[in-house]
Amino acid sequence: MFNFLAVATADIVAGIRIALAAIILICMGFIIFVVMKQSGNSDGTEAFTGGSKSDDNESYYGKNASSRTEARLKLWTYICSIVFAVCSIALVIMAGVIS
């Protein structure tokens, strides 16, 4: 006798594995993009060259725009990293439990 439930379950599991792999790939690309957009830590060379990070004529909103952008990029990095980790763990568990 043919077991239709087992075939349907196998198809659903295969679909979930494909969806998790796709989410992992999207998160991986997004993490790379967001990390590359973030600026590195300053090593203090602008003081040596006479440059300044901020201008006295800027408004309060303009002075804090870069820190808000950096905070948003950092938040998206954390969120995407957590989604990446959870999906990776779920994929490994599914591969080990349901072969």
C-alpha positions in Angstrom: 0.0 0.0 0.0 1.3 3.4 -1.0 1.6 5.9 1.9 0.5 9.4 0.6 1.1 11.0 4.0 4.8 10.1 3.9 5.3 11.5 0.4 3.5 14.7 1.3 5.5 15.1 4.5 8.8 14.5 2.6 7.7 17.2 0.0 6.9 19.7 2.8 10.3 19.0 4.5 12.1 19.5 1.2 10.3 22.8 0.7 11.2 24.0 4.2 14.8 23.1 3.6 14.9 25.0 0.3 13.2 28.0 2.0 15.7 28.0 4.9 18.6 27.7 2.5 17.2 30.7 0.5 16.8 32.8 3.7 20.4 31.9 4.7 21.7 33.0 1.3 19.7 36.3 1.4 20.9 37.0 5.0 24.5 36.3 4.1 24.4 38.7 1.2 22.7 41.4 3.2 25.1 41.0 6.1 28.0 41.4 3.7 26.4 44.5 2.2 25.6 46.2 5.5 29.0 45.5 7.0 30.7 47.0 4.0 28.5 50.1 4.3 29.6 50.7 7.9 32.5 53.0 8.4 35.5 51.7 10.3 36.8 53.0 13.6 38.8 56.2 13.2 42.5 55.9 13.9 42.9 59.6 14.8 44.7 60.6 11.6 42.3 63.5 10.9 43.9 65.5 13.8 47.4 64.9 12.3 46.3 66.1 8.8 44.4 69.1 10.1 41.0 67.6 9.2 37.9 67.6 11.4 35.1 65.1 11.8 32.5 67.8 12.4 32.0 71.3 11.3 30.9 74.0 13.7 28.4 75.4 11.2 26.4 72.2 11.0 23.0 71.9 12.6 22.3 69.5 15.4 20.4 67.2 13.0 23.3 67.2 10.6 25.9 66.5 13.2 24.1 63.4 14.4 23.0 62.0 11.0 26.0 59.8 10.7 25.6 58.3 14.2 22.0 57.5 13.5 22.9 55.9 10.2 25.6 53.8 11.9 23.2 52.8 14.6 20.6 51.7 12.1 23.2 49.7 10.1 24.5 48.1 13.4 20.9 47.1 14.3 20.3 45.5 10.9 23.5 43.6 11.2 22.4 42.2 14.5 18.9 41.3 13.3 20.2 39.6 10.1 22.9 37.8 12.0 20.3 36.3 14.4 18.0 35.3 11.6 21.0 33.7 9.8 22.0 31.8 13.0 18.5 30.5 13.7 17.9 29.4 10.1 21.3 27.7 10.0 20.7 25.8 13.3 17.2 24.8 12.1 18.6 23.5 8.8 21.3 21.5 10.6 18.7 20.0 13.0 16.3 19.1 10.1 19.2 17.5 8.2 20.2 15.4 11.2 16.7 14.4 12.4 15.0 13.9 9.1 17.3 12.4 6.5 
